[in-house]
């Protein structure tokens, strides 16, 4: 058995975390990692506390095409849930996401020490990547995890 590199290792964990997601649109997982390869927090997408799971009781955005109806979707994104669980955002070095962060999540991530975003599937809007890269930080798609 071959030992996976760090990117593959953490992306596989993000994929497992995503299986907890309860958004009817898609399941997304996020893992926040320090420079010394320690997991600081994880998050997956789903409704706010106290709201029913979208997979059981679809929210108004559940039937929208991906990229549309974003403001009718009730899900708290994986990145935001991970940030809320992180005790010190100054320690974040790399953000691993199954789907690249949307524009709504990119701004808060930029307010951390994160130097890189690594993802499997690219979000269909280019603005988050442009915003992230404009600060000199790394944005990269992992081909195989």
DRENPA-3360 file (N, C-alpha, C; in nm, 2 decimals, always signed):
BEGIN
1 = XXXXXXXX = +0.08/-0.12/+0.00/+0.00/+0.00/+0.00/+0.09/+0.12/+0.00 ~ +0.06/+0.22/-0.09/+0.13/+0.34/-0.10/+0.08/+0.45/+0.00 ~ +0.16/+0.51/+0.07/+0.12/+0.62/+0.16/+0.08/+0.74/+0.08 ~ -0.04/+0.80/+0.11/-0.08/+0.92/+0.03/+0.00/+1.04/+0.07 ~ +0.01/+1.13/-0.03/+0.08/+1.26/+0.01/-0.03/+1.34/+0.09 ~ +0.02/+1.45/+0.15/-0.07/+1.53/+0.24/-0.19/+1.58/+0.17 ~ -0.18/+1.63/+0.05/-0.30/+1.68/-0.02/-0.40/+1.57/-0.04 ~ -0.36/+1.45/-0.08/-0.45/+1.34/-0.10/-0.51/+1.30/+0.03;
9 = XXXXXXXX = -0.43/+1.29/+0.13/-0.48/+1.25/+0.27/-0.59/+1.34/+0.32 ~ -0.57/+1.47/+0.31/-0.67/+1.56/+0.37/-0.79/+1.57/+0.28 ~ -0.77/+1.56/+0.15/-0.89/+1.56/+0.06/-0.97/+1.44/+0.08 ~ -0.92/+1.32/+0.11/-1.00/+1.21/+0.14/-1.08/+1.23/+0.26 ~ -1.02/+1.29/+0.36/-1.09/+1.33/+0.48/-1.21/+1.42/+0.45 ~ -1.18/+1.52/+0.36/-1.29/+1.62/+0.32/-1.40/+1.54/+0.25 ~ -1.37/+1.44/+0.17/-1.47/+1.37/+0.11/-1.55/+1.29/+0.21 ~ -1.49/+1.23/+0.31/-1.57/+1.17/+0.41/-1.65/+1.26/+0.49;
17 = XXXXXXXX = -1.60/+1.38/+0.52/-1.68/+1.48/+0.60/-1.80/+1.52/+0.51 ~ -1.79/+1.53/+0.38/-1.90/+1.57/+0.29/-2.01/+1.47/+0.30 ~ -1.99/+1.35/+0.34/-2.10/+1.25/+0.34/-2.20/+1.29/+0.45 ~ -2.16/+1.38/+0.55/-2.26/+1.42/+0.65/-2.35/+1.54/+0.60 ~ -2.31/+1.59/+0.49/-2.39/+1.71/+0.43/-2.54/+1.67/+0.41 ~ -2.62/+1.77/+0.44/-2.77/+1.74/+0.42/-2.83/+1.84/+0.32 ~ -2.76/+1.90/+0.24/-2.81/+1.99/+0.13/-2.86/+1.90/+0.02 ~ -2.98/+1.93/-0.04/-3.03/+1.86/-0.15/-2.96/+1.89/-0.28;
25 = XXXXXXXX = -2.89/+2.00/-0.29/-2.81/+2.04/-0.41/-2.69/+1.95/-0.42 ~ -2.60/+1.95/-0.32/-2.48/+1.87/-0.32/-2.42/+1.86/-0.18 ~ -2.34/+1.76/-0.16/-2.27/+1.75/-0.03/-2.13/+1.80/-0.05 ~ -2.09/+1.89/+0.04/-1.96/+1.95/+0.04/-1.89/+1.93/+0.17 ~ -1.76/+1.90/+0.17/-1.68/+1.89/+0.29/-1.56/+1.98/+0.29 ~ -1.52/+2.02/+0.41/-1.41/+2.12/+0.42/-1.32/+2.07/+0.54 ~ -1.19/+2.08/+0.53/-1.10/+2.05/+0.63/-1.00/+2.17/+0.64 ~ -0.98/+2.23/+0.76/-0.89/+2.33/+0.78/-0.76/+2.27/+0.84;
33 = XXXXXXXX = -0.65/+2.30/+0.79/-0.52/+2.23/+0.83/-0.42/+2.34/+0.86 ~ -0.34/+2.31/+0.96/-0.23/+2.40/+1.00/-0.10/+2.36/+0.92 ~ +0.00/+2.45/+0.93/+0.12/+2.43/+0.86/+0.20/+2.30/+0.90 ~ +0.17/+2.25/+1.02/+0.24/+2.13/+1.06/+0.15/+2.01/+1.04 ~ +0.05/+2.02/+0.95/-0.04/+1.91/+0.90/-0.13/+1.86/+1.01 ~ -0.18/+1.95/+1.09/-0.28/+1.91/+1.19/-0.42/+1.96/+1.16 ~ -0.52/+1.88/+1.17/-0.66/+1.92/+1.14/-0.70/+2.02/+1.25 ~ -0.74/+2.14/+1.21/-0.79/+2.24/+1.31/-0.94/+2.23/+1.32;
41 = XXXXXXXX = -1.01/+2.20/+1.21/-1.16/+2.19/+1.21/-1.21/+2.13/+1.08 ~ -1.33/+2.08/+1.09/-1.40/+2.03/+0.97/-1.54/+2.09/+0.96 ~ -1.59/+2.08/+0.84/-1.73/+2.13/+0.83/-1.80/+2.07/+0.70 ~ -1.93/+2.06/+0.70/-2.00/+2.01/+0.59/-2.12/+2.11/+0.57 ~ -2.19/+2.10/+0.46/-2.30/+2.19/+0.43/-2.43/+2.13/+0.48 ~ -2.51/+2.22/+0.53/-2.64/+2.18/+0.58/-2.72/+2.30/+0.64 ~ -2.84/+2.28/+0.68/-2.92/+2.39/+0.73/-2.87/+2.45/+0.86 ~ -2.91/+2.57/+0.89/-2.88/+2.62/+1.03/-2.94/+2.54/+1.14;
49 = XXXXXXXX = -2.88/+2.54/+1.25/-2.94/+2.47/+1.37/-3.08/+2.50/+1.39 ~ -3.16/+2.40/+1.41/-3.31/+2.42/+1.43/-3.39/+2.41/+1.31 ~ -3.33/+2.40/+1.19/-3.40/+2.39/+1.06/-3.40/+2.24/+1.02 ~ -3.50/+2.20/+0.95/-3.50/+2.06/+0.90/-3.39/+2.04/+0.79 ~ -3.34/+1.91/+0.79/-3.25/+1.88/+0.68/-3.31/+1.89/+0.55 ~ -3.24/+1.95/+0.45/-3.30/+1.98/+0.32/-3.32/+1.85/+0.24 ~ -3.25/+1.74/+0.28/-3.27/+1.61/+0.21/-3.40/+1.55/+0.25 ~ -3.46/+1.59/+0.37/-3.58/+1.54/+0.41/-3.70/+1.64/+0.38;
57 = XXXXXXXX = -3.67/+1.77/+0.40/-3.77/+1.88/+0.38/-3.70/+1.98/+0.29 ~ -3.70/+1.97/+0.16/-3.63/+2.07/+0.08/-3.66/+2.21/+0.10 ~ -3.55/+2.29/+0.11/-3.57/+2.44/+0.12/-3.60/+2.50/-0.01 ~ -3.64/+2.63/-0.02/-3.68/+2.69/-0.15/-3.57/+2.68/-0.25 ~ -3.44/+2.67/-0.22/-3.34/+2.66/-0.32/-3.30/+2.52/-0.37 ~ -3.37/+2.42/-0.31/-3.33/+2.28/-0.34/-3.35/+2.25/-0.49 ~ -3.45/+2.31/-0.55/-3.48/+2.27/-0.69/-3.41/+2.37/-0.79 ~ -3.34/+2.47/-0.74/-3.27/+2.56/-0.83/-3.15/+2.49/-0.90;
65 = XXXXXXXX = -3.12/+2.54/-1.02/-3.00/+2.49/-1.09/-2.88/+2.54/-1.01 ~ -2.77/+2.46/-1.01/-2.65/+2.50/-0.94/-2.60/+2.63/-0.99 ~ -2.57/+2.72/-0.90/-2.53/+2.85/-0.93/-2.64/+2.95/-0.94 ~ -2.77/+2.90/-0.93/-2.88/+2.99/-0.94/-2.96/+2.98/-0.81 ~ -3.04/+3.07/-0.77/-3.12/+3.06/-0.65/-3.03/+3.06/-0.52 ~ -2.91/+3.11/-0.53/-2.82/+3.10/-0.41/-2.88/+3.16/-0.29 ~ -2.96/+3.27/-0.30/-3.01/+3.33/-0.18/-3.14/+3.27/-0.13 ~ -3.19/+3.17/-0.20/-3.30/+3.09/-0.15/-3.26/+2.96/-0.08;
73 = XXXXXXXX = -3.13/+2.93/-0.10/-3.08/+2.81/-0.03/-3.05/+2.84/+0.11 ~ -3.09/+2.75/+0.20/-3.07/+2.78/+0.34/-2.94/+2.72/+0.40 ~ -2.87/+2.64/+0.32/-2.75/+2.57/+0.37/-2.65/+2.67/+0.42 ~ -2.59/+2.63/+0.53/-2.46/+2.70/+0.58/-2.35/+2.62/+0.51 ~ -2.26/+2.69/+0.44/-2.16/+2.62/+0.36/-2.06/+2.55/+0.45 ~ -2.00/+2.45/+0.39/-1.90/+2.37/+0.47/-1.78/+2.45/+0.52 ~ -1.74/+2.55/+0.44/-1.63/+2.64/+0.48/-1.67/+2.72/+0.60 ~ -1.79/+2.77/+0.60/-1.84/+2.85/+0.71/-1.85/+2.77/+0.84;
81 = XXXXXXXX = -1.91/+2.65/+0.82/-1.92/+2.56/+0.94/-1.78/+2.52/+1.00 ~ -1.68/+2.50/+0.91/-1.55/+2.47/+0.96/-1.49/+2.59/+1.03 ~ -1.51/+2.71/+0.97/-1.45/+2.83/+1.04/-1.51/+2.85/+1.18 ~ -1.64/+2.82/+1.19/-1.71/+2.84/+1.32/-1.66/+2.74/+1.42 ~ -1.60/+2.63/+1.38/-1.55/+2.53/+1.47/-1.40/+2.55/+1.50 ~ -1.33/+2.63/+1.42/-1.19/+2.66/+1.44/-1.16/+2.75/+1.55 ~ -1.08/+2.70/+1.65/-1.05/+2.78/+1.77/-0.95/+2.90/+1.74 ~ -0.87/+2.89/+1.63/-0.78/+3.00/+1.60/-0.75/+3.00/+1.45;
89 = XXXXXXXX = -0.82/+3.09/+1.38/-0.81/+3.10/+1.24/-0.67/+3.15/+1.20 ~ -0.59/+3.20/+1.29/-0.45/+3.24/+1.26/-0.36/+3.12/+1.23 ~ -0.41/+3.00/+1.27/-0.33/+2.88/+1.25/-0.36/+2.81/+1.12 ~ -0.46/+2.85/+1.05/-0.50/+2.78/+0.92/-0.40/+2.81/+0.82 ~ -0.34/+2.71/+0.76/-0.25/+2.72/+0.65/-0.31/+2.68/+0.51 ~ -0.39/+2.57/+0.52/-0.45/+2.52/+0.39/-0.60/+2.48/+0.42 ~ -0.68/+2.52/+0.32/-0.82/+2.48/+0.32/-0.84/+2.38/+0.22 ~ -0.89/+2.26/+0.26/-0.92/+2.15/+0.17/-1.08/+2.14/+0.15;
97 = XXXXXXXX = -1.13/+2.15/+0.03/-1.27/+2.15/+0.01/-1.30/+2.05/-0.11 ~ -1.41/+1.99/-0.10/-1.45/+1.90/-0.21/-1.49/+1.98/-0.33 ~ -1.54/+2.10/-0.31/-1.58/+2.20/-0.41/-1.51/+2.33/-0.38 ~ -1.46/+2.40/-0.47/-1.39/+2.52/-0.45/-1.49/+2.62/-0.38 ~ -1.44/+2.71/-0.29/-1.53/+2.80/-0.22/-1.60/+2.89/-0.31 ~ -1.73/+2.93/-0.27/-1.80/+3.03/-0.35/-1.76/+3.17/-0.31 ~ -1.81/+3.27/-0.37/-1.78/+3.40/-0.34/-1.81/+3.44/-0.19 ~ -1.93/+3.39/-0.14/-1.97/+3.42/+0.00/-1.87/+3.37/+0.10;
105 = XXXXXXXX = -1.81/+3.25/+0.07/-1.71/+3.19/+0.17/-1.57/+3.24/+0.15 ~ -1.54/+3.29/+0.03/-1.40/+3.33/+0.00/-1.36/+3.45/+0.09 ~ -1.44/+3.55/+0.11/-1.41/+3.66/+0.19/-1.37/+3.63/+0.33 ~ -1.46/+3.55/+0.40/-1.42/+3.51/+0.54/-1.29/+3.43/+0.54 ~ -1.27/+3.34/+0.44/-1.15/+3.26/+0.44/-1.02/+3.35/+0.42 ~ -1.04/+3.46/+0.35/-0.93/+3.56/+0.33/-0.90/+3.63/+0.46 ~ -0.99/+3.63/+0.55/-0.96/+3.69/+0.68/-0.89/+3.60/+0.78 ~ -0.84/+3.49/+0.73/-0.76/+3.39/+0.81/-0.62/+3.40/+0.76;
113 = XXXXXXXX = -0.54/+3.31/+0.82/-0.40/+3.30/+0.77/-0.38/+3.20/+0.66 ~ -0.49/+3.15/+0.61/-0.48/+3.05/+0.50/-0.40/+3.10/+0.38 ~ -0.30/+3.02/+0.34/-0.22/+3.05/+0.22/-0.27/+2.98/+0.10 ~ -0.35/+2.87/+0.12/-0.39/+2.79/+0.00/-0.53/+2.73/+0.02 ~ -0.59/+2.72/-0.10/-0.72/+2.65/-0.11/-0.69/+2.53/-0.21 ~ -0.72/+2.41/-0.17/-0.71/+2.29/-0.25/-0.85/+2.23/-0.26 ~ -0.89/+2.19/-0.38/-1.02/+2.14/-0.40/-1.03/+2.04/-0.51 ~ -1.14/+1.96/-0.52/-1.16/+1.86/-0.62/-1.23/+1.91/-0.74;
121 = XXXXXXXX = -1.35/+1.97/-0.71/-1.44/+2.02/-0.81/-1.44/+2.17/-0.81 ~ -1.42/+2.23/-0.93/-1.42/+2.38/-0.94/-1.57/+2.43/-0.94 ~ -1.59/+2.54/-0.86/-1.71/+2.61/-0.86/-1.72/+2.68/-0.99 ~ -1.84/+2.69/-1.04/-1.86/+2.74/-1.18/-1.85/+2.89/-1.20 ~ -1.83/+2.97/-1.09/-1.81/+3.11/-1.10/-1.66/+3.14/-1.08 ~ -1.61/+3.23/-1.17/-1.46/+3.26/-1.16/-1.43/+3.37/-1.05 ~ -1.53/+3.44/-1.00/-1.50/+3.55/-0.91/-1.43/+3.50/-0.78 ~ -1.46/+3.39/-0.72/-1.39/+3.35/-0.59/-1.24/+3.33/-0.62;
129 = XXXXXXXX = -1.21/+3.26/-0.72/-1.07/+3.24/-0.76/-1.00/+3.37/-0.78 ~ -1.06/+3.46/-0.86/-0.99/+3.59/-0.89/-0.97/+3.66/-0.76 ~ -1.07/+3.67/-0.67/-1.05/+3.74/-0.54/-0.94/+3.67/-0.46 ~ -0.94/+3.54/-0.45/-0.83/+3.47/-0.37/-0.69/+3.50/-0.42 ~ -0.68/+3.48/-0.56/-0.55/+3.50/-0.62/-0.50/+3.64/-0.61 ~ -0.59/+3.74/-0.61/-0.55/+3.88/-0.61/-0.47/+3.91/-0.48 ~ -0.48/+3.83/-0.38/-0.40/+3.85/-0.26/-0.27/+3.77/-0.25 ~ -0.24/+3.70/-0.37/-0.11/+3.63/-0.38/-0.12/+3.49/-0.32;
137 = XXXXXXXX = -0.24/+3.44/-0.29/-0.25/+3.31/-0.23/-0.27/+3.20/-0.34 ~ -0.25/+3.08/-0.30/-0.26/+2.96/-0.39/-0.40/+2.91/-0.40 ~ -0.45/+2.88/-0.52/-0.58/+2.82/-0.55/-0.55/+2.71/-0.64 ~ -0.57/+2.58/-0.60/-0.54/+2.47/-0.69/-0.64/+2.36/-0.68 ~ -0.66/+2.30/-0.80/-0.74/+2.18/-0.81/-0.66/+2.06/-0.80 ~ -0.70/+1.96/-0.72/-0.64/+1.84/-0.70/-0.70/+1.74/-0.80 ~ -0.62/+1.68/-0.88/-0.68/+1.59/-0.99/-0.73/+1.46/-0.93 ~ -0.66/+1.39/-0.85/-0.70/+1.26/-0.80/-0.67/+1.25/-0.65;
145 = X = -0.78/+1.21/-0.58/-0.76/+1.20/-0.44/-0.77/+1.05/-0.40;
% end
